[in-house]
């Protein structure tokens, strides 16, 4: 399991998890951070990082809105898993489950749970 800290995480979580991650899984490159935006609406620094790193998959959260989108301009897939916790304004708790096989994203499932 890999993760990054979020804006409401305390110092203990921040000391255990980084602000951002960039890694490779079976040939698929992944960039992950908490706050970053969506295709066409990235924060300036995030857009710069995406252009530098050129990930296949970009994962960020913060909005509590589960979305999976293709960014045709940067040639990547954007995942926002939504929010699995109880804190926040979301009405459903969500998460994304998927597998990676030989550099390809497979079997994407969105799970919803009552809050």
VODREN-869900 format. One record per residue: x, y, z of N, C-alpha, C in turn; residue number from 1; residue in three letters. Coordinates in pm, whole numbers. Layout:
BEGIN
{n.xx X | n.yy Y | n.zz Z | ca.xx X | ca.yy Y | ca.zz Z | c.xx X | c.yy Y | c.zz Z | i NUM | aa ALA}
...
//
This chain:
BEGIN
{n.xx 85 | n.yy -118 | n.zz 0 | ca.xx 0 | ca.yy 0 | ca.zz 0 | c.xx 89 | c.yy 123 | c.zz 0 | i 1 | aa UNK}
{n.xx 45 | n.yy 222 | n.zz -76 | ca.xx 116 | ca.yy 349 | ca.zz -80 | c.xx 16 | c.yy 461 | c.zz -57 | i 2 | aa UNK}
{n.xx 60 | n.yy 567 | n.zz 5 | ca.xx -30 | ca.yy 679 | ca.zz 29 | c.xx 46 | c.yy 807 | c.zz 53 | i 3 | aa UNK}
{n.xx -26 | n.yy 916 | n.zz 49 | ca.xx 28 | ca.yy 1049 | ca.zz 77 | c.xx -59 | c.yy 1113 | c.zz 185 | i 4 | aa UNK}
{n.xx -3 | n.yy 1211 | n.zz 254 | ca.xx -83 | ca.yy 1277 | ca.zz 357 | c.xx -177 | c.yy 1380 | c.zz 296 | i 5 | aa UNK}
{n.xx -285 | n.yy 1408 | n.zz 368 | ca.xx -383 | ca.yy 1506 | ca.zz 324 | c.xx -379 | c.yy 1630 | c.zz 410 | i 6 | aa UNK}
{n.xx -462 | n.yy 1726 | n.zz 375 | ca.xx -459 | ca.yy 1855 | ca.zz 442 | c.xx -505 | c.yy 1852 | c.zz 588 | i 7 | aa UNK}
{n.xx -581 | n.yy 1752 | n.zz 630 | ca.xx -622 | ca.yy 1749 | ca.zz 771 | c.xx -542 | c.yy 1648 | c.zz 854 | i 8 | aa UNK}
{n.xx -442 | n.yy 1583 | n.zz 792 | ca.xx -361 | ca.yy 1486 | ca.zz 865 | c.xx -266 | c.yy 1554 | c.zz 961 | i 9 | aa UNK}
{n.xx -245 | n.yy 1488 | n.zz 1076 | ca.xx -159 | ca.yy 1544 | ca.zz 1180 | c.xx -11 | c.yy 1515 | c.zz 1152 | i 10 | aa UNK}
{n.xx 76 | n.yy 1560 | n.zz 1242 | ca.xx 220 | ca.yy 1546 | ca.zz 1225 | c.xx 264 | c.yy 1399 | c.zz 1222 | i 11 | aa UNK}
{n.xx 197 | n.yy 1314 | n.zz 1296 | ca.xx 235 | ca.yy 1172 | ca.zz 1295 | c.xx 216 | c.yy 1113 | c.zz 1155 | i 12 | aa UNK}
{n.xx 100 | n.yy 1138 | n.zz 1094 | ca.xx 74 | ca.yy 1089 | ca.zz 958 | c.xx 173 | c.yy 1153 | c.zz 860 | i 13 | aa UNK}
{n.xx 196 | n.yy 1283 | n.zz 875 | ca.xx 287 | ca.yy 1353 | ca.zz 784 | c.xx 431 | c.yy 1304 | c.zz 797 | i 14 | aa UNK}
{n.xx 467 | n.yy 1251 | n.zz 914 | ca.xx 602 | ca.yy 1197 | ca.zz 930 | c.xx 613 | c.yy 1056 | c.zz 870 | i 15 | aa UNK}
{n.xx 501 | n.yy 988 | n.zz 853 | ca.xx 501 | ca.yy 852 | ca.zz 797 | c.xx 477 | c.yy 849 | c.zz 647 | i 16 | aa UNK}
{n.xx 403 | n.yy 948 | n.zz 594 | ca.xx 369 | ca.yy 951 | ca.zz 452 | c.xx 417 | c.yy 1081 | c.zz 390 | i 17 | aa UNK}
{n.xx 461 | n.yy 1076 | n.zz 263 | ca.xx 510 | ca.yy 1197 | ca.zz 197 | c.xx 397 | c.yy 1284 | c.zz 141 | i 18 | aa UNK}
{n.xx 433 | n.yy 1403 | n.zz 95 | ca.xx 337 | ca.yy 1492 | ca.zz 31 | c.xx 302 | c.yy 1443 | c.zz -108 | i 19 | aa UNK}
{n.xx 399 | n.yy 1382 | n.zz -176 | ca.xx 376 | ca.yy 1329 | ca.zz -309 | c.xx 458 | c.yy 1202 | c.zz -330 | i 20 | aa UNK}
{n.xx 413 | n.yy 1119 | n.zz -423 | ca.xx 482 | ca.yy 996 | ca.zz -459 | c.xx 488 | c.yy 984 | c.zz -610 | i 21 | aa UNK}
{n.xx 598 | n.yy 930 | n.zz -658 | ca.xx 612 | ca.yy 896 | ca.zz -799 | c.xx 676 | c.yy 758 | c.zz -802 | i 22 | aa UNK}
{n.xx 610 | n.yy 661 | n.zz -865 | ca.xx 662 | ca.yy 525 | ca.zz -865 | c.xx 616 | c.yy 450 | c.zz -989 | i 23 | aa UNK}
{n.xx 674 | n.yy 332 | n.zz -1009 | ca.xx 645 | ca.yy 247 | ca.zz -1124 | c.xx 591 | c.yy 114 | c.zz -1074 | i 24 | aa UNK}
{n.xx 484 | n.yy 67 | n.zz -1137 | ca.xx 427 | ca.yy -65 | ca.zz -1106 | c.xx 411 | c.yy -139 | c.zz -1238 | i 25 | aa UNK}
{n.xx 491 | n.yy -241 | n.zz -1257 | ca.xx 483 | ca.yy -324 | ca.zz -1379 | c.xx 486 | c.yy -241 | c.zz -1507 | i 26 | aa UNK}
{n.xx 565 | n.yy -134 | n.zz -1507 | ca.xx 577 | ca.yy -51 | ca.zz -1626 | c.xx 479 | c.yy 65 | c.zz -1635 | i 27 | aa UNK}
{n.xx 389 | n.yy 76 | n.zz -1538 | ca.xx 294 | ca.yy 188 | ca.zz -1533 | c.xx 349 | c.yy 290 | c.zz -1433 | i 28 | aa UNK}
{n.xx 369 | n.yy 415 | n.zz -1477 | ca.xx 418 | ca.yy 517 | ca.zz -1386 | c.xx 301 | c.yy 589 | c.zz -1321 | i 29 | aa UNK}
{n.xx 315 | n.yy 614 | n.zz -1191 | ca.xx 207 | ca.yy 672 | ca.zz -1110 | c.xx 261 | c.yy 793 | c.zz -1034 | i 30 | aa UNK}
{n.xx 185 | n.yy 902 | n.zz -1040 | ca.xx 214 | ca.yy 1020 | ca.zz -959 | c.xx 94 | c.yy 1041 | c.zz -868 | i 31 | aa UNK}
{n.xx 120 | n.yy 1058 | n.zz -737 | ca.xx 13 | ca.yy 1070 | ca.zz -639 | c.xx 41 | c.yy 1187 | c.zz -545 | i 32 | aa UNK}
{n.xx -62 | n.yy 1268 | n.zz -522 | ca.xx -56 | ca.yy 1376 | ca.zz -424 | c.xx -199 | c.yy 1401 | c.zz -375 | i 33 | aa UNK}
{n.xx -215 | n.yy 1480 | n.zz -271 | ca.xx -351 | ca.yy 1498 | ca.zz -217 | c.xx -431 | c.yy 1604 | c.zz -294 | i 34 | aa UNK}
{n.xx -376 | n.yy 1725 | n.zz -304 | ca.xx -448 | ca.yy 1835 | ca.zz -369 | c.xx -383 | c.yy 1864 | c.zz -503 | i 35 | aa UNK}
{n.xx -464 | n.yy 1869 | n.zz -610 | ca.xx -402 | ca.yy 1893 | ca.zz -739 | c.xx -493 | c.yy 1941 | c.zz -849 | i 36 | aa UNK}
{n.xx -621 | n.yy 1908 | n.zz -842 | ca.xx -713 | ca.yy 1950 | ca.zz -946 | c.xx -741 | c.yy 1841 | c.zz -1047 | i 37 | aa UNK}
{n.xx -809 | n.yy 1881 | n.zz -1154 | ca.xx -857 | ca.yy 1788 | ca.zz -1257 | c.xx -803 | c.yy 1828 | c.zz -1393 | i 38 | aa UNK}
{n.xx -812 | n.yy 1738 | n.zz -1491 | ca.xx -769 | ca.yy 1775 | ca.zz -1626 | c.xx -834 | c.yy 1908 | c.zz -1670 | i 39 | aa UNK}
{n.xx -749 | n.yy 1997 | n.zz -1719 | ca.xx -795 | ca.yy 2130 | ca.zz -1759 | c.xx -804 | c.yy 2229 | c.zz -1644 | i 40 | aa UNK}
{n.xx -795 | n.yy 2179 | n.zz -1519 | ca.xx -807 | ca.yy 2266 | ca.zz -1402 | c.xx -704 | c.yy 2229 | c.zz -1295 | i 41 | aa UNK}
{n.xx -583 | n.yy 2192 | n.zz -1338 | ca.xx -477 | ca.yy 2157 | ca.zz -1243 | c.xx -422 | c.yy 2282 | c.zz -1176 | i 42 | aa UNK}
{n.xx -377 | n.yy 2267 | n.zz -1053 | ca.xx -302 | ca.yy 2375 | ca.zz -990 | c.xx -174 | c.yy 2394 | c.zz -1069 | i 43 | aa UNK}
{n.xx -122 | n.yy 2513 | n.zz -1070 | ca.xx -5 | ca.yy 2547 | ca.zz -1152 | c.xx 114 | c.yy 2455 | c.zz -1124 | i 44 | aa UNK}
{n.xx 147 | n.yy 2435 | n.zz -998 | ca.xx 261 | ca.yy 2350 | ca.zz -961 | c.xx 236 | c.yy 2204 | c.zz -1002 | i 45 | aa UNK}
{n.xx 114 | n.yy 2157 | n.zz -987 | ca.xx 81 | ca.yy 2019 | ca.zz -1024 | c.xx 93 | c.yy 2001 | c.zz -1175 | i 46 | aa UNK}
{n.xx 45 | n.yy 2097 | n.zz -1251 | ca.xx 57 | ca.yy 2087 | ca.zz -1398 | c.xx 204 | c.yy 2079 | c.zz -1439 | i 47 | aa UNK}
{n.xx 287 | n.yy 2157 | n.zz -1373 | ca.xx 431 | ca.yy 2154 | ca.zz -1401 | c.xx 488 | c.yy 2016 | c.zz -1368 | i 48 | aa UNK}
{n.xx 451 | n.yy 1961 | n.zz -1253 | ca.xx 500 | ca.yy 1827 | ca.zz -1213 | c.xx 452 | c.yy 1720 | c.zz -1311 | i 49 | aa UNK}
{n.xx 327 | n.yy 1728 | n.zz -1355 | ca.xx 274 | ca.yy 1631 | ca.zz -1450 | c.xx 349 | c.yy 1637 | c.zz -1583 | i 50 | aa UNK}
{n.xx 384 | n.yy 1757 | n.zz -1626 | ca.xx 460 | ca.yy 1772 | ca.zz -1751 | c.xx 602 | c.yy 1718 | c.zz -1735 | i 51 | aa UNK}
{n.xx 661 | n.yy 1738 | n.zz -1617 | ca.xx 797 | ca.yy 1688 | ca.zz -1591 | c.xx 799 | c.yy 1536 | c.zz -1579 | i 52 | aa UNK}
{n.xx 709 | n.yy 1482 | n.zz -1499 | ca.xx 711 | ca.yy 1338 | ca.zz -1467 | c.xx 648 | c.yy 1250 | c.zz -1575 | i 53 | aa UNK}
{n.xx 550 | n.yy 1304 | n.zz -1645 | ca.xx 478 | ca.yy 1230 | ca.zz -1750 | c.xx 424 | c.yy 1095 | c.zz -1701 | i 54 | aa UNK}
{n.xx 345 | n.yy 1095 | n.zz -1594 | ca.xx 292 | ca.yy 968 | ca.zz -1544 | c.xx 182 | c.yy 914 | c.zz -1635 | i 55 | aa UNK}
{n.xx 161 | n.yy 784 | n.zz -1627 | ca.xx 49 | ca.yy 721 | ca.zz -1696 | c.xx -79 | c.yy 739 | c.zz -1615 | i 56 | aa UNK}
{n.xx -64 | n.yy 740 | n.zz -1482 | ca.xx -177 | ca.yy 751 | ca.zz -1390 | c.xx -147 | c.yy 860 | c.zz -1288 | i 57 | aa UNK}
{n.xx -240 | n.yy 953 | n.zz -1273 | ca.xx -229 | ca.yy 1059 | ca.zz -1172 | c.xx -343 | c.yy 1040 | c.zz -1073 | i 58 | aa UNK}
{n.xx -309 | n.yy 1026 | n.zz -946 | ca.xx -409 | ca.yy 1006 | ca.zz -841 | c.xx -402 | c.yy 1123 | c.zz -743 | i 59 | aa UNK}
{n.xx -516 | n.yy 1189 | n.zz -722 | ca.xx -524 | ca.yy 1292 | ca.zz -619 | c.xx -665 | c.yy 1292 | c.zz -561 | i 60 | aa UNK}
{n.xx -679 | n.yy 1355 | n.zz -449 | ca.xx -809 | ca.yy 1356 | ca.zz -381 | c.xx -854 | c.yy 1497 | c.zz -350 | i 61 | aa UNK}
{n.xx -881 | n.yy 1521 | n.zz -225 | ca.xx -918 | ca.yy 1649 | ca.zz -166 | c.xx -1063 | c.yy 1691 | c.zz -191 | i 62 | aa UNK}
{n.xx -1116 | n.yy 1673 | n.zz -310 | ca.xx -1250 | ca.yy 1723 | ca.zz -340 | c.xx -1361 | c.yy 1636 | c.zz -280 | i 63 | aa UNK}
{n.xx -1328 | n.yy 1513 | n.zz -241 | ca.xx -1427 | ca.yy 1416 | ca.zz -191 | c.xx -1524 | c.yy 1372 | c.zz -300 | i 64 | aa UNK}
{n.xx -1490 | n.yy 1398 | n.zz -426 | ca.xx -1576 | ca.yy 1360 | ca.zz -539 | c.xx -1503 | c.yy 1254 | c.zz -621 | i 65 | aa UNK}
{n.xx -1560 | n.yy 1136 | n.zz -626 | ca.xx -1499 | ca.yy 1025 | ca.zz -699 | c.xx -1512 | c.yy 1049 | c.zz -850 | i 66 | aa UNK}
{n.xx -1397 | n.yy 1047 | n.zz -919 | ca.xx -1396 | ca.yy 1068 | ca.zz -1063 | c.xx -1282 | c.yy 987 | c.zz -1125 | i 67 | aa UNK}
{n.xx -1306 | n.yy 940 | n.zz -1246 | ca.xx -1203 | ca.yy 880 | ca.zz -1330 | c.xx -1213 | c.yy 950 | c.zz -1464 | i 68 | aa UNK}
{n.xx -1103 | n.yy 1012 | n.zz -1507 | ca.xx -1104 | ca.yy 1092 | ca.zz -1629 | c.xx -979 | c.yy 1067 | c.zz -1711 | i 69 | aa UNK}
{n.xx -990 | n.yy 1080 | n.zz -1840 | ca.xx -875 | ca.yy 1076 | ca.zz -1929 | c.xx -833 | c.yy 1220 | c.zz -1956 | i 70 | aa UNK}
{n.xx -704 | n.yy 1247 | n.zz -1939 | ca.xx -648 | ca.yy 1377 | ca.zz -1977 | c.xx -580 | c.yy 1356 | c.zz -2112 | i 71 | aa UNK}
{n.xx -646 | n.yy 1398 | n.zz -2217 | ca.xx -595 | ca.yy 1379 | ca.zz -2352 | c.xx -474 | c.yy 1469 | c.zz -2380 | i 72 | aa UNK}
{n.xx -470 | n.yy 1587 | n.zz -2318 | ca.xx -359 | ca.yy 1680 | ca.zz -2341 | c.xx -227 | c.yy 1628 | c.zz -2283 | i 73 | aa UNK}
{n.xx -234 | n.yy 1568 | n.zz -2164 | ca.xx -112 | ca.yy 1517 | ca.zz -2099 | c.xx -98 | c.yy 1366 | c.zz -2112 | i 74 | aa UNK}
{n.xx -192 | n.yy 1303 | n.zz -2181 | ca.xx -189 | ca.yy 1159 | ca.zz -2207 | c.xx -175 | c.yy 1078 | c.zz -2077 | i 75 | aa UNK}
{n.xx -270 | n.yy 1097 | n.zz -1987 | ca.xx -271 | ca.yy 1023 | ca.zz -1861 | c.xx -414 | c.yy 995 | c.zz -1819 | i 76 | aa UNK}
{n.xx -427 | n.yy 905 | n.zz -1724 | ca.xx -556 | ca.yy 877 | ca.zz -1660 | c.xx -553 | c.yy 945 | c.zz -1524 | i 77 | aa UNK}
{n.xx -661 | n.yy 1013 | n.zz -1490 | ca.xx -673 | ca.yy 1081 | ca.zz -1361 | c.xx -774 | c.yy 1007 | c.zz -1275 | i 78 | aa UNK}
{n.xx -732 | n.yy 969 | n.zz -1155 | ca.xx -821 | ca.yy 905 | ca.zz -1057 | c.xx -834 | c.yy 999 | c.zz -937 | i 79 | aa UNK}
{n.xx -957 | n.yy 1021 | n.zz -894 | ca.xx -984 | ca.yy 1079 | ca.zz -763 | c.xx -1074 | c.yy 979 | c.zz -694 | i 80 | aa UNK}
{n.xx -1023 | n.yy 911 | n.zz -590 | ca.xx -1101 | ca.yy 806 | ca.zz -526 | c.xx -1218 | c.yy 856 | c.zz -441 | i 81 | aa UNK}
{n.xx -1233 | n.yy 986 | n.zz -429 | ca.xx -1340 | ca.yy 1039 | ca.zz -345 | c.xx -1295 | c.yy 1041 | c.zz -200 | i 82 | aa UNK}
{n.xx -1380 | n.yy 996 | n.zz -110 | ca.xx -1347 | ca.yy 995 | ca.zz 32 | c.xx -1401 | c.yy 868 | c.zz 97 | i 83 | aa UNK}
{n.xx -1314 | n.yy 794 | n.zz 162 | ca.xx -1357 | ca.yy 672 | ca.zz 230 | c.xx -1387 | c.yy 698 | c.zz 378 | i 84 | aa UNK}
{n.xx -1345 | n.yy 813 | n.zz 429 | ca.xx -1366 | ca.yy 844 | ca.zz 570 | c.xx -1503 | c.yy 902 | c.zz 598 | i 85 | aa UNK}
{n.xx -1526 | n.yy 928 | n.zz 724 | ca.xx -1655 | ca.yy 983 | ca.zz 768 | c.xx -1654 | c.yy 1135 | c.zz 775 | i 86 | aa UNK}
{n.xx -1534 | n.yy 1196 | n.zz 781 | ca.xx -1521 | ca.yy 1341 | ca.zz 793 | c.xx -1540 | c.yy 1407 | c.zz 657 | i 87 | aa UNK}
{n.xx -1621 | n.yy 1511 | n.zz 650 | ca.xx -1638 | ca.yy 1585 | ca.zz 525 | c.xx -1783 | c.yy 1594 | c.zz 484 | i 88 | aa UNK}
{n.xx -1804 | n.yy 1658 | n.zz 371 | ca.xx -1939 | ca.yy 1689 | ca.zz 324 | c.xx -1999 | c.yy 1581 | c.zz 235 | i 89 | aa UNK}
{n.xx -1922 | n.yy 1482 | n.zz 196 | ca.xx -1970 | ca.yy 1379 | ca.zz 103 | c.xx -2084 | c.yy 1297 | c.zz 164 | i 90 | aa UNK}
{n.xx -2176 | n.yy 1252 | n.zz 79 | ca.xx -2290 | ca.yy 1173 | ca.zz 128 | c.xx -2264 | c.yy 1023 | c.zz 118 | i 91 | aa UNK}
{n.xx -2173 | n.yy 983 | n.zz 33 | ca.xx -2132 | ca.yy 843 | ca.zz 20 | c.xx -1981 | c.yy 835 | c.zz 41 | i 92 | aa UNK}
{n.xx -1936 | n.yy 727 | n.zz 103 | ca.xx -1793 | ca.yy 701 | ca.zz 112 | c.xx -1755 | c.yy 620 | c.zz -12 | i 93 | aa UNK}
{n.xx -1647 | n.yy 657 | n.zz -77 | ca.xx -1608 | ca.yy 590 | ca.zz -201 | c.xx -1460 | c.yy 555 | c.zz -203 | i 94 | aa UNK}
{n.xx -1429 | n.yy 456 | n.zz -284 | ca.xx -1291 | ca.yy 419 | ca.zz -312 | c.xx -1286 | c.yy 354 | c.zz -449 | i 95 | aa UNK}
{n.xx -1168 | n.yy 352 | n.zz -510 | ca.xx -1147 | ca.yy 289 | ca.zz -640 | c.xx -1057 | c.yy 168 | c.zz -621 | i 96 | aa UNK}
{n.xx -1098 | n.yy 59 | n.zz -681 | ca.xx -1023 | ca.yy -66 | ca.zz -678 | c.xx -985 | c.yy -99 | c.zz -822 | i 97 | aa UNK}
{n.xx -860 | n.yy -132 | n.zz -845 | ca.xx -816 | ca.yy -165 | ca.zz -981 | c.xx -692 | c.yy -253 | c.zz -973 | i 98 | aa UNK}
{n.xx -657 | n.yy -310 | n.zz -1085 | ca.xx -533 | ca.yy -388 | ca.zz -1091 | c.xx -447 | c.yy -334 | c.zz -1204 | i 99 | aa UNK}
{n.xx -321 | n.yy -368 | n.zz -1198 | ca.xx -226 | ca.yy -331 | ca.zz -1302 | c.xx -164 | c.yy -460 | c.zz -1352 | i 100 | aa UNK}
{n.xx -171 | n.yy -478 | n.zz -1483 | ca.xx -117 | ca.yy -598 | ca.zz -1545 | c.xx -33 | c.yy -557 | c.zz -1666 | i 101 | aa UNK}
{n.xx 96 | n.yy -581 | n.zz -1657 | ca.xx 189 | ca.yy -549 | ca.zz -1765 | c.xx 176 | c.yy -403 | c.zz -1810 | i 102 | aa UNK}
{n.xx 169 | n.yy -313 | n.zz -1713 | ca.xx 164 | ca.yy -171 | ca.zz -1743 | c.xx 29 | c.yy -116 | c.zz -1783 | i 103 | aa UNK}
{n.xx -74 | n.yy -198 | n.zz -1776 | ca.xx -209 | ca.yy -155 | ca.zz -1814 | c.xx -301 | c.yy -159 | c.zz -1693 | i 104 | aa UNK}
{n.xx -386 | n.yy -56 | n.zz -1683 | ca.xx -487 | ca.yy -51 | ca.zz -1577 | c.xx -603 | c.yy -141 | c.zz -1617 | i 105 | aa UNK}
{n.xx -641 | n.yy -231 | n.zz -1527 | ca.xx -747 | ca.yy -328 | ca.zz -1555 | c.xx -849 | c.yy -331 | c.zz -1440 | i 106 | aa UNK}
{n.xx -967 | n.yy -383 | n.zz -1471 | ca.xx -1068 | ca.yy -416 | ca.zz -1370 | c.xx -1098 | c.yy -301 | c.zz -1274 | i 107 | aa UNK}
{n.xx -1125 | n.yy -184 | n.zz -1327 | ca.xx -1155 | ca.yy -67 | ca.zz -1243 | c.xx -1295 | c.yy -82 | c.zz -1184 | i 108 | aa UNK}
{n.xx -1303 | n.yy -66 | n.zz -1052 | ca.xx -1432 | ca.yy -72 | ca.zz -982 | c.xx -1440 | c.yy 44 | c.zz -885 | i 109 | aa UNK}
{n.xx -1554 | n.yy 109 | n.zz -882 | ca.xx -1580 | ca.yy 212 | ca.zz -782 | c.xx -1670 | c.yy 150 | c.zz -676 | i 110 | aa UNK}
{n.xx -1628 | n.yy 158 | n.zz -550 | ca.xx -1704 | ca.yy 105 | ca.zz -439 | c.xx -1769 | c.yy 221 | c.zz -364 | i 111 | aa UNK}
{n.xx -1898 | n.yy 208 | n.zz -333 | ca.xx -1970 | ca.yy 310 | ca.zz -256 | c.xx -2022 | c.yy 246 | c.zz -128 | i 112 | aa UNK}
{n.xx -2010 | n.yy 323 | n.zz -20 | ca.xx -2058 | ca.yy 280 | ca.zz 111 | c.xx -2138 | c.yy 392 | c.zz 173 | i 113 | aa UNK}
{n.xx -2239 | n.yy 358 | n.zz 253 | ca.xx -2314 | ca.yy 459 | ca.zz 325 | c.xx -2222 | c.yy 528 | c.zz 425 | i 114 | aa UNK}
{n.xx -2252 | n.yy 653 | n.zz 449 | ca.xx -2172 | ca.yy 731 | ca.zz 543 | c.xx -2218 | c.yy 702 | c.zz 683 | i 115 | aa UNK}
//
